[in-house]
Every structure is written in structure tokens, then in C-alpha cells.
Amino acid sequence: MRYRFHVFVCENTRPPDAPRGSCGAKGSAQVRQALKDELLRRGLHDGVRANSAGCLDACAHGPVLVVYPEGVWYGRVRPEDVPEIVASHLERGVPVERLRIKGM
Amino acid sequence: MRYRFHVFVCENTRPPDAPRGSCGAKGSAQVRQALKDELLRRGLHDGVRANSAGCLDACAHGPVLVVYPEGVWYGRVRPEDVPEIVASHLERGVPVERLRIKGM
């Protein structure tokens, strides 16, 4: 496996008044930047990639990200949630249950 | 697992003369469209998602895509390679060895 964890952050952006909403309009670019910063700060950036992605089709839960290879989905992620995701899931392998999208 | 296979096609685009090259400049949008068309044609579109992604950091091998949860990387993918990837890997679970990026 090339990366221990490959994280995809939805950066699809629709206009602010679009009925479906979008992760981009809810601040997903800031979430990805926080993720990149935290990975670098903890020296995890070689084994974990914080990738941008187009629409992950979970718009109601945005900002959304998915962690592979496990396929763990997180929703309504704010930049201030990122240190916990990195420290727990991406460093110790323990998903952050409170942020997981139910049923995914 | 939400998707049986979650495919990420790099659609990062740099100018045609950029030294690193880019998947977008090598036709990755057409690859993703061919993938979406073929999944629909074979009725696999509910279980397999053909996602766009930002730079997957394998620029020299573009157009590149990665299939999760296995983490199988394909390079130099042309639209005409897509039916084989779908029929073999995404329908029967057998990766297409000739298209895999060596060492990834």
C-alpha cells in the first residue's frame, strides 16, 4: 500500500444558495489545509496523503472526508476537529466515532 | 463499506509545457468519463464510484487512477483501457496487471 492512509476531502463547491449545499461552500478547503498542516507538524506527511476530491456524494453531511483503505467517512468536519482525527485515527489507527457519518 | 470500489481519477491540470506534466493535460477527464459510461452500461454504478481527485502525486505516470479499498494504482490509462479495467477489476475483482504502476 503506497500510503498508510489516503484521505480524500471533498472540495466540490456549489453556489451558497444551491439546494444540495456543498462541502466547498461549508469550508472544506480550510479543513484540508488544517489536515495538511497537522500531518506535517506531526511528521506523518510521508505515510498519509491529504488529497482533494470532487463530489463524494454525501453533500448533506459536508464538509465530508473519507479515509482509505478502511473506508471510514467523517461528516461536518471543522478545522478544529482535525487534530483529533490526526492524533487518534491517522497516528494511532483509532477512528473518531463522534465524527463518523452514521450508516456509511 | 459504502462502495465496493471507490475509484479516484486524478484530474489535476497543469499547463501543457509544465515540467512535471499532469494527468489533466494527458486526458484524464476523458478517462473518467469513459469509466462513468462503462459503469453505467454494465449496471455497476451503484457499487462503484468514479470520483475525480486532485493531484495523486504520480504525475510521471499519468493519467493515473487508484482503486480503493485495495489501493491498486493504474498509470498511463487511456479511455480504451477502461472497459478492461471495469470488466476485470471492478466487476470480477481481478486487477489488470499490465496497467498497474510498478512499485505502488
Backbone of each chain as ProteinMPNN parsed JSONL, in Angstrom:
{"seq_chain_A": "MRYRFHVFVCENTRPPDAPRGSCGAKGSAQVRQALKDELLRRGLHDGVRANSAGCLDACAHGPVLVVYPEGVWYGRVRPEDVPEIVASHLERGVPVERLRIKGM", "coords_chain_A": {"N_chain_A": [[0.869, -1.199, 0.0], [0.683, 2.114, -0.976], [0.233, 4.422, 0.583], [-0.151, 4.681, 4.101], [-2.475, 5.773, 5.103], [-4.902, 7.175, 3.018], [-6.389, 10.061, 2.505], [-9.33, 11.595, 1.451], [-10.632, 14.666, 0.819], [-13.615, 16.215, 0.28], [-13.891, 18.726, -2.071], [-15.732, 19.845, -3.645], [-17.613, 22.518, -4.93], [-20.537, 24.339, -4.746], [-22.841, 27.037, -5.568], [-23.586, 29.244, -2.778], [-26.343, 29.243, -2.262], [-27.309, 26.909, -3.311], [-29.533, 24.149, -3.476], [-28.678, 21.523, -2.638], [-26.46, 22.094, -1.2], [-22.904, 22.166, -0.472], [-19.663, 20.779, 0.059], [-17.497, 22.455, -0.344], [-18.59, 25.033, -0.072], [-19.05, 24.974, 2.578], [-16.665, 25.148, 3.803], [-14.587, 23.281, 3.284], [-12.057, 23.495, 2.142], [-10.535, 24.764, 4.045], [-10.538, 22.81, 5.966], [-9.048, 20.808, 4.724], [-6.601, 22.135, 4.495], [-5.95, 22.455, 7.184], [-5.615, 19.801, 7.836], [-3.398, 19.074, 6.256], [-1.479, 20.746, 7.422], [-1.395, 19.735, 10.046], [-0.575, 17.105, 9.692], [1.993, 17.506, 8.743], [3.113, 18.809, 10.916], [3.169, 16.766, 12.786], [4.818, 15.023, 11.57], [3.803, 13.077, 9.876], [3.398, 13.159, 7.206], [4.589, 11.734, 5.16], [3.508, 9.178, 5.082], [0.824, 9.528, 5.011], [-1.621, 10.843, 2.941], [-3.225, 13.863, 2.197], [-5.653, 14.372, 0.231], [-7.336, 16.29, -2.302], [-10.723, 16.002, -3.425], [-13.3, 15.549, -5.871], [-16.91, 15.786, -5.87], [-18.161, 13.796, -3.279], [-20.559, 12.727, -2.924], [-22.07, 12.975, -0.575], [-23.383, 15.134, 0.3], [-25.153, 16.36, 2.125], [-23.946, 16.017, 4.525], [-21.721, 17.574, 4.686], [-18.837, 19.593, 5.709], [-17.176, 16.824, 4.216], [-15.101, 13.945, 4.579], [-13.214, 11.067, 3.533], [-11.511, 8.196, 4.646], [-9.167, 6.037, 3.401], [-7.322, 2.901, 3.51], [-9.563, 1.916, 4.939], [-12.106, 2.981, 4.498], [-13.526, 4.827, 6.077], [-15.887, 7.216, 6.901], [-16.185, 10.658, 7.512], [-18.169, 13.356, 8.74], [-19.438, 16.771, 8.689], [-17.096, 18.072, 9.413], [-14.942, 20.217, 11.072], [-12.245, 22.629, 10.944], [-11.141, 22.659, 13.508], [-11.612, 20.118, 14.419], [-9.714, 18.575, 13.288], [-7.09, 18.055, 14.506], [-7.753, 16.03, 16.361], [-8.66, 13.945, 14.709], [-6.306, 13.396, 13.339], [-4.502, 12.719, 15.438], [-5.779, 10.558, 16.689], [-6.95, 8.759, 14.7], [-5.223, 8.793, 12.381], [-2.712, 8.647, 13.396], [-2.79, 6.719, 15.504], [-4.569, 4.857, 14.614], [-7.189, 4.677, 15.442], [-10.432, 5.27, 14.807], [-12.403, 8.324, 14.97], [-15.167, 8.25, 16.604], [-17.331, 10.027, 17.117], [-17.456, 11.716, 14.973], [-18.013, 10.262, 12.766], [-19.968, 9.437, 9.867], [-23.167, 8.296, 10.21], [-24.132, 5.049, 9.282], [-22.566, 4.816, 7.053]], "CA_chain_A": [[0.0, 0.0, 0.0], [1.562, 3.272, -1.102], [0.042, 5.269, 1.769], [-0.786, 4.033, 5.249], [-3.827, 6.309, 4.992], [-5.12, 8.118, 1.928], [-7.575, 10.81, 2.917], [-9.907, 12.411, 0.391], [-11.502, 15.717, 1.334], [-14.456, 16.743, -0.806], [-13.772, 20.175, -2.271], [-16.737, 20.281, -4.609], [-18.207, 23.781, -4.5], [-21.713, 24.868, -5.432], [-23.165, 28.363, -5.023], [-24.045, 29.163, -1.383], [-27.789, 29.027, -2.167], [-27.682, 25.669, -4.007], [-30.342, 23.322, -2.561], [-27.947, 20.383, -2.077], [-25.294, 22.527, -0.456], [-21.659, 21.569, -0.966], [-18.585, 20.794, 1.051], [-16.681, 23.641, -0.567], [-19.269, 26.206, 0.492], [-19.062, 24.82, 4.04], [-15.319, 25.345, 4.36], [-13.745, 22.083, 3.222], [-10.664, 23.831, 1.807], [-9.865, 25.048, 5.326], [-10.355, 21.507, 6.635], [-7.897, 20.119, 4.109], [-5.368, 22.839, 4.866], [-5.663, 22.1, 8.585], [-5.134, 18.418, 7.817], [-2.026, 19.088, 5.746], [-0.629, 21.38, 8.44], [-1.257, 18.865, 11.224], [0.246, 15.951, 9.287], [3.373, 17.982, 8.672], [3.535, 19.123, 12.279], [3.406, 15.51, 13.498], [5.749, 14.193, 10.809], [3.074, 11.944, 9.29], [3.051, 13.517, 5.829], [5.078, 10.762, 4.17], [2.662, 7.984, 5.044], [-0.588, 9.892, 4.925], [-1.835, 11.895, 1.961], [-4.469, 14.627, 2.3], [-5.97, 14.653, -1.169], [-8.633, 16.888, -2.611], [-11.582, 15.157, -4.25], [-14.568, 16.101, -6.325], [-18.087, 15.445, -5.051], [-18.175, 12.451, -2.696], [-21.977, 12.346, -2.884], [-22.582, 12.929, 0.797], [-23.448, 16.591, 0.402], [-25.895, 16.79, 3.309], [-23.094, 15.847, 5.702], [-20.488, 18.292, 4.479], [-17.705, 19.051, 4.937], [-17.019, 15.38, 4.312], [-13.868, 13.319, 4.105], [-13.197, 9.613, 3.659], [-10.166, 7.674, 4.893], [-8.902, 4.696, 2.881], [-8.126, 1.833, 2.93], [-10.694, 1.396, 5.72], [-13.4, 3.492, 4.081], [-14.2, 5.494, 7.194], [-16.418, 8.505, 6.45], [-16.442, 11.676, 8.525], [-19.007, 14.453, 8.273], [-19.5, 18.032, 9.452], [-15.757, 18.24, 9.987], [-14.439, 21.587, 11.145], [-10.787, 22.626, 11.101], [-10.752, 22.369, 14.902], [-11.709, 18.665, 14.643], [-8.644, 17.882, 12.574], [-6.045, 17.473, 15.356], [-8.23, 14.773, 16.96], [-8.655, 12.921, 13.649], [-4.913, 13.029, 13.061], [-3.874, 12.059, 16.595], [-6.435, 9.294, 17.01], [-7.106, 7.832, 13.579], [-4.123, 8.716, 11.42], [-1.492, 8.29, 14.107], [-2.948, 5.514, 16.318], [-5.453, 3.898, 13.946], [-8.477, 4.591, 16.133], [-11.349, 6.264, 14.247], [-13.085, 9.228, 15.895], [-16.561, 7.819, 16.417], [-18.314, 11.105, 17.166], [-17.484, 12.441, 13.705], [-18.346, 9.354, 11.649], [-21.317, 9.554, 9.313], [-23.906, 7.077, 10.539], [-24.633, 4.225, 8.186], [-21.641, 4.782, 5.893]], "C_chain_A": [[0.898, 1.239, 0.0], [1.47, 4.206, 0.109], [-0.585, 4.456, 2.884], [-2.248, 4.48, 5.316], [-3.876, 7.297, 3.837], [-6.468, 8.787, 2.196], [-8.048, 11.686, 1.756], [-10.908, 13.378, 1.005], [-12.303, 16.272, 0.168], [-14.283, 18.254, -0.902], [-14.734, 20.652, -3.357], [-17.455, 21.525, -4.072], [-19.393, 24.155, -5.384], [-21.996, 26.268, -4.881], [-23.775, 28.221, -3.624], [-25.542, 28.856, -1.262], [-28.237, 27.754, -2.89], [-28.417, 24.744, -3.036], [-29.563, 22.176, -1.915], [-26.828, 20.81, -1.137], [-24.048, 21.932, -1.084], [-20.602, 21.696, 0.105], [-17.73, 22.044, 0.911], [-17.285, 24.88, 0.072], [-19.313, 26.151, 2.015], [-17.647, 24.813, 4.624], [-14.381, 24.158, 4.26], [-12.292, 22.395, 2.858], [-9.875, 24.123, 3.085], [-9.616, 23.749, 6.107], [-9.14, 20.799, 6.043], [-6.588, 20.797, 4.461], [-4.976, 22.506, 6.297], [-5.089, 20.684, 8.659], [-3.683, 18.364, 7.333], [-1.064, 19.663, 6.8], [-0.351, 20.43, 9.6], [-0.408, 17.633, 10.9], [1.72, 16.327, 9.257], [3.933, 18.204, 10.078], [3.905, 17.86, 13.051], [4.329, 14.565, 12.732], [5.095, 12.981, 10.172], [2.856, 12.1, 7.787], [3.623, 12.555, 4.787], [4.123, 9.58, 4.011], [1.186, 8.266, 4.88], [-0.728, 11.016, 3.91], [-3.215, 12.519, 2.15], [-4.825, 15.126, 0.912], [-7.256, 15.47, -1.285], [-9.41, 15.907, -3.484], [-12.74, 15.983, -4.766], [-15.689, 15.551, -5.453], [-18.054, 13.989, -4.594], [-19.604, 11.963, -2.464], [-22.473, 12.096, -1.46], [-22.834, 14.371, 1.231], [-24.135, 17.065, 1.684], [-25.035, 16.763, 4.563], [-21.844, 16.718, 5.667], [-20.107, 19.238, 5.599], [-17.409, 17.582, 5.278], [-15.6, 14.984, 3.92], [-13.969, 11.816, 4.322], [-11.745, 9.149, 3.763], [-10.082, 6.249, 4.35], [-7.557, 4.23, 3.379], [-9.348, 1.398, 3.728], [-12.049, 1.804, 5.169], [-14.195, 4.042, 5.251], [-14.591, 6.899, 6.753], [-16.673, 9.419, 7.641], [-17.267, 12.811, 7.92], [-19.003, 15.635, 9.22], [-18.168, 18.297, 10.162], [-15.36, 19.717, 9.953], [-12.915, 21.547, 11.306], [-10.352, 22.261, 12.519], [-10.933, 20.902, 15.281], [-10.479, 17.915, 14.134], [-7.555, 17.313, 13.492], [-6.469, 16.154, 15.991], [-8.23, 13.641, 15.928], [-7.228, 12.456, 13.387], [-4.325, 12.219, 14.217], [-4.472, 10.682, 16.847], [-6.398, 8.324, 15.822], [-5.815, 7.672, 12.777], [-2.781, 8.439, 12.093], [-1.641, 6.959, 14.84], [-3.906, 4.491, 15.702], [-6.816, 3.736, 14.583], [-9.427, 5.662, 15.581], [-12.04, 7.103, 15.328], [-14.585, 9.029, 15.711], [-17.551, 8.98, 16.34], [-18.441, 11.852, 15.84], [-17.87, 11.546, 12.526], [-19.768, 9.603, 11.169], [-22.028, 8.223, 9.56], [-24.34, 6.338, 9.281], [-23.753, 4.195, 6.953], [-20.39, 3.99, 6.255]], "O_chain_A": [[1.761, 1.393, 0.864], [2.48, 4.712, 0.598], [-1.46, 3.627, 2.633], [-3.144, 3.67, 5.554], [-3.0, 8.15, 3.698], [-7.526, 8.161, 2.123], [-7.263, 12.422, 1.159], [-11.893, 12.974, 1.623], [-11.734, 16.744, -0.816], [-14.503, 18.974, 0.072], [-14.564, 21.736, -3.916], [-17.851, 21.571, -2.907], [-19.268, 24.271, -6.603], [-21.452, 26.645, -3.843], [-24.403, 27.208, -3.317], [-25.969, 28.272, -0.267], [-29.438, 27.544, -3.063], [-27.98, 24.569, -1.898], [-29.779, 21.888, -0.738], [-26.307, 19.999, -0.371], [-24.128, 21.266, -2.116], [-20.64, 22.596, 0.944], [-17.291, 22.625, 1.904], [-16.579, 25.681, 0.683], [-19.58, 27.159, 2.67], [-17.458, 24.508, 5.802], [-13.464, 24.033, 5.072], [-11.391, 21.642, 3.225], [-8.699, 23.775, 3.193], [-8.616, 23.615, 6.812], [-8.308, 20.258, 6.772], [-5.581, 20.13, 4.699], [-3.798, 22.297, 6.589], [-4.187, 20.411, 9.451], [-2.846, 17.688, 7.932], [0.02, 19.126, 7.028], [0.78, 20.33, 10.077], [0.377, 17.176, 11.73], [2.581, 15.561, 9.69], [5.068, 17.836, 10.381], [4.829, 17.868, 13.864], [4.595, 13.449, 13.178], [5.754, 11.965, 9.95], [2.202, 11.263, 7.165], [3.178, 12.565, 3.639], [3.96, 9.053, 2.91], [0.391, 7.358, 4.638], [-0.034, 12.028, 4.003], [-4.226, 11.825, 2.248], [-4.352, 16.176, 0.475], [-8.154, 15.346, -0.453], [-8.824, 15.086, -4.19], [-13.114, 16.993, -4.169], [-15.438, 14.927, -4.422], [-17.934, 13.071, -5.406], [-19.818, 10.904, -1.874], [-23.195, 11.136, -1.19], [-22.541, 14.767, 2.359], [-23.731, 18.073, 2.263], [-25.361, 17.415, 5.555], [-20.99, 16.6, 6.546], [-20.972, 19.651, 6.372], [-17.394, 17.171, 6.439], [-14.982, 15.599, 3.052], [-14.715, 11.349, 5.183], [-10.868, 9.647, 3.057], [-10.825, 5.366, 4.777], [-6.698, 5.067, 3.655], [-10.117, 0.572, 3.237], [-13.034, 1.084, 5.336], [-15.384, 3.762, 5.399], [-13.753, 7.675, 6.294], [-17.285, 9.025, 8.634], [-17.094, 13.177, 6.757], [-18.62, 15.526, 10.385], [-18.122, 18.687, 11.329], [-15.442, 20.37, 8.912], [-12.364, 20.542, 11.754], [-9.313, 21.627, 12.708], [-10.467, 20.474, 16.337], [-10.239, 16.766, 14.506], [-7.128, 16.179, 13.278], [-5.646, 15.252, 16.147], [-7.846, 12.513, 16.238], [-6.975, 11.261, 13.232], [-3.724, 11.165, 14.004], [-3.751, 9.743, 17.183], [-5.88, 7.213, 15.931], [-5.369, 6.553, 12.523], [-1.822, 8.04, 11.431], [-0.721, 6.142, 14.81], [-4.038, 3.38, 16.215], [-7.526, 2.77, 14.302], [-9.241, 6.845, 15.863], [-12.235, 6.646, 16.454], [-15.19, 9.569, 14.784], [-18.512, 8.919, 15.573], [-19.432, 12.546, 15.613], [-18.035, 12.033, 11.408], [-20.656, 9.935, 11.955], [-21.544, 7.163, 9.164], [-24.852, 6.939, 8.336], [-24.128, 3.626, 5.928], [-19.492, 3.841, 5.427]]}, "seq_chain_B": "MRYRFHVFVCENTRPPDAPRGSCGAKGSAQVRQALKDELLRRGLHDGVRANSAGCLDACAHGPVLVVYPEGVWYGRVRPEDVPEIVASHLERGVPVERLRIKGM", "coords_chain_B": {"N_chain_B": [[-18.664, -1.047, 4.197], [-19.106, 1.657, 2.077], [-18.923, 1.807, -0.749], [-18.293, -0.789, -3.09], [-16.092, -0.596, -4.736], [-14.082, 2.266, -4.813], [-13.125, 4.587, -6.939], [-10.56, 6.785, -7.78], [-9.82, 9.274, -9.958], [-7.17, 11.074, -11.12], [-7.484, 14.451, -11.756], [-5.959, 16.636, -11.879], [-4.641, 19.523, -13.394], [-2.054, 20.888, -15.199], [-0.282, 23.448, -17.056], [0.315, 22.589, -20.544], [3.075, 22.601, -21.067], [4.312, 22.281, -18.663], [6.915, 21.167, -16.524], [6.566, 18.875, -14.826], [4.42, 17.688, -15.976], [0.961, 16.587, -16.188], [-1.958, 14.829, -15.13], [-4.382, 15.781, -16.046], [-3.696, 17.232, -18.352], [-3.015, 15.157, -19.925], [-5.301, 13.894, -20.618], [-7.081, 12.901, -18.631], [-9.698, 13.532, -17.924], [-11.265, 12.503, -19.947], [-10.775, 9.834, -19.529], [-12.034, 9.437, -17.062], [-14.663, 10.006, -17.797], [-15.144, 7.935, -19.611], [-15.003, 5.824, -17.836], [-17.191, 6.318, -16.131], [-19.252, 6.037, -18.016], [-18.97, 3.348, -18.761], [-19.38, 1.973, -16.376], [-22.05, 2.568, -15.915], [-23.2, 1.406, -18.155], [-22.768, -1.259, -17.629], [-24.225, -1.579, -15.389], [-23.046, -1.171, -12.909], [-22.865, 1.076, -11.423], [-23.981, 1.703, -8.949], [-22.511, 0.452, -6.97], [-19.935, 1.124, -7.41], [-17.914, 3.919, -7.425], [-16.87, 6.529, -9.533], [-14.717, 8.792, -8.987], [-13.572, 12.186, -9.156], [-10.292, 13.457, -8.543], [-7.862, 15.546, -6.92], [-4.365, 16.273, -7.404], [-2.612, 13.241, -7.432], [-0.039, 12.721, -6.993], [1.594, 11.211, -8.693], [2.627, 11.98, -11.053], [4.308, 11.495, -13.255], [3.371, 9.183, -14.312], [0.956, 9.6, -15.467], [-2.13, 9.476, -17.452], [-3.437, 8.833, -14.234], [-5.014, 6.563, -11.965], [-6.498, 5.434, -8.895], [-7.62, 2.606, -7.137], [-9.676, 1.994, -4.476], [-11.002, -0.2, -1.869], [-8.512, -1.564, -2.102], [-6.222, -0.192, -2.902], [-4.976, -0.154, -5.433], [-2.971, 0.94, -8.023], [-3.178, 2.477, -11.173], [-1.558, 3.37, -14.22], [-0.852, 5.577, -17.041], [-3.299, 5.375, -18.317], [-5.624, 4.936, -20.841], [-8.667, 6.015, -22.479], [-9.554, 3.811, -23.942], [-8.614, 1.687, -22.472], [-10.319, 1.399, -20.426], [-12.731, -0.296, -20.528], [-11.609, -2.844, -20.057], [-10.508, -2.584, -17.475], [-12.856, -2.182, -16.026], [-14.368, -4.542, -16.582], [-12.66, -6.574, -15.695], [-11.369, -5.844, -13.177], [-13.264, -4.24, -11.687], [-15.628, -5.535, -11.957], [-15.084, -8.307, -11.663], [-13.123, -8.398, -9.791], [-10.449, -8.75, -10.349], [-7.392, -7.388, -10.705], [-5.92, -5.44, -13.402], [-3.068, -6.348, -14.542], [-1.178, -5.42, -16.45], [-1.505, -2.697, -16.54], [-0.903, -1.672, -14.1], [0.933, 0.477, -11.898], [4.278, 0.038, -11.419], [5.684, -0.923, -8.356], [3.981, 0.483, -6.721]], "CA_chain_B": [[-18.022, -0.234, 3.139], [-20.166, 2.295, 1.288], [-18.753, 1.389, -2.148], [-17.463, -1.979, -3.304], [-14.841, 0.019, -5.209], [-14.105, 3.719, -4.931], [-12.05, 4.884, -7.879], [-10.209, 8.203, -7.845], [-9.09, 9.609, -11.179], [-6.519, 12.379, -10.976], [-7.85, 15.43, -12.785], [-5.124, 17.823, -11.738], [-4.233, 20.005, -14.712], [-1.032, 21.924, -15.311], [-0.126, 23.826, -18.471], [0.903, 21.505, -21.338], [4.538, 22.639, -21.067], [4.828, 22.196, -17.295], [7.922, 20.086, -16.471], [6.072, 17.65, -14.184], [3.262, 17.153, -16.664], [-0.211, 16.441, -15.327], [-2.941, 13.868, -15.646], [-5.4, 16.51, -16.803], [-3.169, 17.569, -19.683], [-2.864, 13.9, -20.673], [-6.606, 13.347, -20.987], [-7.741, 12.124, -17.577], [-11.149, 13.778, -17.888], [-11.861, 11.536, -20.873], [-10.695, 8.528, -18.866], [-13.099, 9.357, -16.055], [-15.956, 9.921, -18.482], [-15.262, 6.563, -20.121], [-15.266, 4.973, -16.675], [-18.592, 6.518, -15.74], [-20.11, 5.457, -19.06], [-18.878, 1.887, -18.748], [-20.035, 1.502, -15.14], [-23.492, 2.694, -16.146], [-23.564, 0.423, -19.172], [-22.752, -2.598, -17.023], [-25.061, -1.597, -14.186], [-22.194, -1.242, -11.716], [-22.691, 2.436, -10.911], [-24.392, 1.849, -7.551], [-21.498, -0.081, -6.066], [-18.608, 1.632, -7.769], [-17.95, 5.355, -7.712], [-15.757, 7.087, -10.31], [-14.561, 10.121, -8.417], [-12.419, 12.99, -9.552], [-9.379, 13.768, -7.436], [-6.747, 16.441, -7.191], [-3.091, 15.605, -7.708], [-2.328, 11.999, -6.697], [1.415, 12.696, -6.819], [2.217, 10.175, -9.519], [2.454, 12.752, -12.288], [5.067, 10.924, -14.363], [2.666, 8.002, -14.805], [-0.405, 9.999, -15.839], [-3.223, 9.606, -16.486], [-3.365, 7.897, -13.116], [-6.167, 6.366, -11.086], [-6.273, 4.479, -7.803], [-8.839, 1.896, -6.756], [-9.765, 1.58, -3.072], [-10.083, -0.235, -0.73], [-7.251, -2.31, -2.25], [-5.064, 0.643, -3.162], [-4.328, -0.554, -6.682], [-2.685, 2.121, -8.832], [-3.005, 2.301, -12.613], [-0.947, 4.512, -14.896], [-0.932, 5.698, -18.494], [-4.605, 4.809, -18.675], [-6.326, 5.595, -21.95], [-10.097, 5.662, -22.449], [-9.782, 2.47, -24.497], [-8.267, 0.689, -21.455], [-11.331, 1.401, -19.358], [-13.595, -1.489, -20.478], [-10.895, -3.973, -19.429], [-10.444, -2.327, -16.029], [-14.195, -2.382, -15.453], [-14.791, -5.948, -16.692], [-11.786, -7.444, -14.925], [-11.162, -5.445, -11.777], [-14.416, -3.685, -10.963], [-16.737, -6.496, -11.989], [-14.681, -9.634, -11.193], [-12.165, -8.284, -8.696], [-9.112, -9.145, -10.8], [-6.692, -6.217, -11.242], [-5.324, -5.548, -14.736], [-1.644, -6.237, -14.195], [-0.38, -4.68, -17.43], [-1.686, -1.256, -16.363], [-0.519, -1.254, -12.751], [2.195, 1.199, -11.767], [5.229, -0.815, -10.709], [6.204, -0.435, -7.081], [2.992, 1.253, -5.94]], "C_chain_B": [[-19.123, 0.349, 2.228], [-20.121, 1.87, -0.18], [-17.914, 0.113, -2.205], [-16.086, -1.545, -3.81], [-15.043, 1.527, -5.3], [-12.872, 4.118, -5.734], [-11.816, 6.394, -7.914], [-9.326, 8.434, -9.06], [-8.482, 10.993, -10.985], [-6.937, 13.3, -12.108], [-7.068, 16.727, -12.601], [-4.584, 18.227, -13.104], [-3.198, 21.115, -14.578], [-0.94, 22.335, -16.779], [0.596, 22.719, -19.237], [2.428, 21.466, -21.283], [5.134, 22.571, -19.655], [5.761, 20.988, -17.173], [7.396, 18.784, -15.861], [4.984, 16.971, -15.002], [2.072, 17.109, -15.73], [-1.191, 15.485, -15.972], [-3.995, 14.584, -16.493], [-4.945, 16.818, -18.217], [-2.989, 16.33, -20.551], [-4.203, 13.199, -20.898], [-7.35, 12.591, -19.905], [-9.245, 12.368, -17.495], [-11.876, 12.802, -18.81], [-11.828, 10.128, -20.28], [-11.829, 8.394, -17.851], [-14.478, 9.264, -16.719], [-16.187, 8.517, -19.033], [-15.584, 5.6, -18.987], [-16.72, 5.106, -16.228], [-19.543, 5.86, -16.742], [-20.137, 3.939, -18.963], [-19.535, 1.3, -17.493], [-21.557, 1.516, -15.307], [-23.968, 1.607, -17.1], [-23.646, -0.989, -18.585], [-23.565, -2.681, -15.738], [-24.27, -1.677, -12.893], [-22.125, 0.083, -10.958], [-23.191, 2.619, -9.479], [-23.281, 1.44, -6.589], [-20.101, 0.448, -6.304], [-18.728, 3.117, -8.071], [-16.682, 5.792, -8.437], [-15.61, 8.546, -9.924], [-13.438, 10.89, -9.103], [-11.576, 13.251, -8.31], [-8.407, 14.839, -7.885], [-5.49, 15.602, -7.357], [-2.856, 14.385, -6.807], [-0.829, 11.757, -6.562], [2.065, 11.489, -7.499], [2.262, 10.71, -10.954], [3.154, 12.11, -13.487], [4.33, 9.76, -15.025], [1.287, 8.331, -15.382], [-0.811, 9.575, -17.233], [-3.262, 8.451, -15.484], [-4.734, 7.766, -12.444], [-5.804, 5.349, -10.02], [-7.617, 3.901, -7.382], [-8.737, 1.505, -5.282], [-10.984, 0.703, -2.888], [-8.747, -0.935, -0.965], [-6.028, -1.423, -2.366], [-4.276, 0.165, -4.364], [-4.213, 0.675, -7.58], [-2.498, 1.735, -10.302], [-2.427, 3.565, -13.229], [-1.045, 4.423, -16.4], [-2.225, 5.085, -19.031], [-5.229, 5.636, -19.794], [-7.807, 5.207, -21.898], [-10.345, 4.246, -22.963], [-9.348, 1.343, -23.547], [-9.404, 0.466, -20.45], [-12.235, 0.167, -19.366], [-12.915, -2.689, -19.83], [-10.796, -3.8, -17.914], [-11.803, -2.61, -15.385], [-14.551, -3.864, -15.444], [-13.956, -6.844, -15.781], [-11.765, -7.059, -13.439], [-12.476, -5.094, -11.071], [-15.642, -4.589, -11.025], [-16.321, -7.829, -11.364], [-13.627, -9.596, -10.093], [-10.741, -8.662, -9.052], [-8.394, -7.933, -11.403], [-6.064, -6.486, -12.615], [-3.827, -5.282, -14.596], [-0.861, -5.34, -15.149], [-0.48, -3.161, -17.24], [-1.263, -0.756, -14.981], [0.805, -0.497, -12.78], [3.116, 0.345, -10.908], [5.674, -0.156, -9.407], [5.237, 0.404, -6.279], [1.911, 0.331, -5.407]], "O_chain_B": [[-19.952, -0.383, 1.688], [-21.16, 1.603, -0.783], [-16.947, -0.04, -1.459], [-15.057, -2.059, -3.372], [-16.061, 1.998, -5.808], [-11.738, 4.001, -5.271], [-12.755, 7.177, -8.059], [-8.238, 7.871, -9.178], [-9.192, 11.963, -10.72], [-6.765, 12.971, -13.282], [-7.463, 17.78, -13.101], [-4.128, 17.384, -13.876], [-3.433, 22.137, -13.934], [-1.465, 21.641, -17.65], [1.399, 21.988, -18.657], [3.017, 20.397, -21.438], [6.334, 22.782, -19.48], [5.437, 19.905, -17.661], [7.745, 17.701, -16.331], [4.656, 15.81, -14.757], [2.169, 17.554, -14.587], [-1.246, 15.349, -17.195], [-4.441, 14.068, -17.517], [-5.714, 16.682, -19.168], [-2.829, 16.435, -21.767], [-4.237, 12.042, -21.319], [-8.169, 11.725, -20.214], [-9.988, 11.496, -17.043], [-12.969, 12.333, -18.492], [-12.739, 9.33, -20.502], [-12.5, 7.364, -17.789], [-15.349, 8.529, -16.254], [-17.288, 7.976, -18.934], [-16.359, 4.661, -19.169], [-17.392, 4.105, -15.978], [-20.514, 5.208, -16.357], [-21.195, 3.32, -19.069], [-20.172, 0.248, -17.556], [-22.25, 0.589, -14.888], [-25.0, 0.973, -16.881], [-24.479, -1.8, -18.99], [-23.594, -3.719, -15.077], [-24.764, -2.194, -11.891], [-21.407, 0.197, -9.965], [-22.847, 3.618, -8.847], [-23.138, 2.023, -5.515], [-19.198, 0.241, -5.494], [-19.556, 3.524, -8.886], [-15.569, 5.473, -8.018], [-16.288, 9.42, -10.464], [-12.467, 10.297, -9.572], [-12.076, 13.265, -7.186], [-8.16, 15.016, -9.078], [-5.551, 14.375, -7.439], [-2.897, 14.489, -5.581], [-0.404, 10.71, -6.073], [2.959, 10.845, -6.95], [1.977, 9.999, -11.918], [2.65, 12.175, -14.609], [4.63, 9.395, -16.162], [0.538, 7.425, -15.747], [0.035, 9.342, -18.095], [-3.138, 7.278, -15.837], [-5.502, 8.724, -12.367], [-4.921, 4.512, -10.212], [-8.616, 4.614, -7.285], [-7.827, 0.777, -4.887], [-11.934, 0.823, -3.662], [-7.9, -0.897, -0.074], [-4.926, -1.821, -1.987], [-3.049, 0.086, -4.318], [-5.199, 1.356, -7.863], [-1.766, 0.801, -10.629], [-2.756, 4.68, -12.824], [-1.285, 3.358, -16.968], [-2.238, 4.386, -20.044], [-5.344, 6.858, -19.704], [-8.154, 4.173, -21.327], [-11.242, 3.558, -22.478], [-9.672, 0.179, -23.782], [-9.431, -0.531, -19.728], [-12.494, -0.384, -18.296], [-13.564, -3.467, -19.131], [-10.978, -4.757, -17.162], [-11.873, -3.213, -14.314], [-14.988, -4.39, -14.421], [-14.484, -7.769, -15.164], [-12.104, -7.862, -12.57], [-12.756, -5.598, -9.983], [-16.58, -4.431, -10.244], [-17.097, -8.428, -10.62], [-13.275, -10.631, -9.528], [-9.912, -8.871, -8.167], [-8.747, -7.493, -12.498], [-5.722, -7.624, -12.938], [-3.387, -4.133, -14.541], [0.014, -4.588, -14.72], [0.373, -2.422, -17.73], [-1.267, 0.449, -14.726], [1.686, -0.795, -13.586], [2.76, -0.026, -9.789], [6.0, 1.031, -9.378], [5.618, 0.982, -5.261], [0.991, 0.786, -4.728]]}, "name": "protein", "num_of_chains": 2, "seq": "MRYRFHVFVCENTRPPDAPRGSCGAKGSAQVRQALKDELLRRGLHDGVRANSAGCLDACAHGPVLVVYPEGVWYGRVRPEDVPEIVASHLERGVPVERLRIKGMMRYRFHVFVCENTRPPDAPRGSCGAKGSAQVRQALKDELLRRGLHDGVRANSAGCLDACAHGPVLVVYPEGVWYGRVRPEDVPEIVASHLERGVPVERLRIKGM"}
